[in-house]
Amino acid sequence: MSLAETGPLPSGEGKGAQILWSVEVAEGREAQIGRAGPLAERLERLTNELVNKAEADMVARVDEGAEAFGRSRLLVLAFAVVSVALALGVGYAMS
């Protein structure tokens, strides 16, 4: 039965019940803070790990993209050189 369900109490008993209730509330808050603190720290640590992993993956993908761009540019340059050489060869053969 809760304090609200008991109805009005005599003055001496009401003060004691109010003190008990305030002690229980304080203990409950302390218990929640005691449990919430470690959970918040663990959540923060896990979040930081995820952020660090995402940043590392992002840097790796940027590096892969830069390497792929370099290879593509080299391939286009090679095709251009071969095309010019082939055009010069065909032009010389026709003349």
LINVEN-V476862 format. One record per pair of residues at least 24 apart in sequence whose C-alpha atoms are under 10 Angstrom apart, sorted by the first residue. I is the first residue (numbers start at 1). J is the second residue. If there is no record, write none. Layout:
I | J
I | J
This chain:
none
